[in-house]
Amino acid sequence: MSGLNFRQVADVQPGQCDPVYGCPPPTEVVCIVVDKVYDECKNVQVDEVEFIFDADPDNPVVDVICQKVEILEGPLCEVINGRVRVTTTFRTKIRVILEDDSYEVLTEDTTVIKTFNIPRAGENGLFVVCDIPFIECLQAFVKDEQLEYDVLRTTIIACIGKFLLIKLLANVQLMVPAYGFCPEPPDCDEVIGECPDFFPEWPPYPPQTR
């Protein structure tokens, strides 16, 4: 590598290019092994999870709070005749507030199966990857109350928002312009303990006087 190219590489740092001058020209073309995206799509879905709570008619439900939602299994992707079937199991936790200010915590496990038309799915050399980067309990509310004998059967709905990504990938070798190897990173700012520093006075004994 010439001195000019060496200085050029040394001056390049990861991050955005200069808004006026842009990025410097690359110094080499390299062959890398990567997962190339051949097709992708997204799906934003709001699922309704139903809870049934038997309340005391004298102590009904006055409020419902979404506490947590977490994925237990999946998303599992299966390719079936050019379609992708995605199966996800998640657990929803809500807090039911009663009139006397007491509360109950309810959980419900839900499995959702969705099928998407992705024509290139199953093509030789391609593999499918599914991911749910965002899942959130948006809100919960009382949908219905029915007095049955001595209980107030309360139907509660929790709204679960999911953001699903599906990608068709292939592991390939690509030629890309490059600037050589990345520079050495800076040292991390390590935190060593939580105790304050200790600076004892010297000498450790009082001066002697006659």
Order of alpha helices (4+ residues) and beta strands (2+ residues): alpha-beta-beta-beta-beta-beta-beta
